[in-house]
Amino acid sequence: QLSCLVKLVTLRGIPKDLDSYPKELLLYLSPSDYAAAGSCRQYFASVGKANLDVLRRESSQRKQLLSEALACLKIASTQVNKENAEILGRLVCDLGGEYIRSSGGNLLKQLSQCDSLLPDQEEAIRSVISSGNTTFGAPAAWSAFTLSELSGLIPVFDDSILQKIPK
């Protein structure tokens, strides 16, 4: 349905009010299509707010989106800074464990919004959390607010992390 809607909406070119349409519509456009309405950074900031699960996790289309996002944001290594993590939004759900480890805590907030994580990603999250080298600090210093911020990641925490969180 979305791909049909994209064809209808873009029949006469990319509309200037593209941001007023559902974000999922953007998943079926390329950044170059969107260039008439804004920059690739704006495009990926909007895509990052979309429900990526309308595309299969391992689909070539979803992999292409991530690849183009990394190129647009000039992310050449596996380290993603906080600003780029915010732009990527839900696209971080497709980043591998090596990105999670290299980026420290920069991806945790976005990763907590992911519907599902791969074992490699879960292991990387546990490693980063256990290190305590995040803006959230060590689990022993967490508050109820911290837990609410990371609530989507709680199922990933193992006993060694959970036991350190104050009651």
Stockholm file with secondary structure:
# STOCKHOLM 1.0

chainA/1-167         QLSCLVKLVTLRGIPKDLDSYPKELLLYLSPSDYAAAGSCRQYFASVGKANLDVLRRESSQRKQLLSEALACLKIASTQVNKENAEILGRLVCDLGGEYIRSSGGNLLKQLSQCDSLLPDQEEAIRSVISSGNTTFGAPAAWSAFTLSELSGLIPVFDDSILQKIPK
#=GR chainA/1-167 SS CHHHHHHHHTTTSCCTTGGGSCGGGGGGSCHHHHTTTSCHHHHHHHHTTSCGGGSCTTCHHHHHHHHHHHHHTTCCSSCCCHHHHHHHGGGGGGCCHHHHHHTGGGGHHHHTTCSCCCHHHHHHHHHHHHHCCSTTCCGGGCCHHHHHHTGGGGGGCCHHHHTTSCC
#=GC SS_cons         CHHHHHHHHTTTSCCTTGGGSCGGGGGGSCHHHHTTTSCHHHHHHHHTTSCGGGSCTTCHHHHHHHHHHHHHTTCCSSCCCHHHHHHHGGGGGGCCHHHHHHTGGGGHHHHTTCSCCCHHHHHHHHHHHHHCCSTTCCGGGCCHHHHHHTGGGGGGCCHHHHTTSCC
//
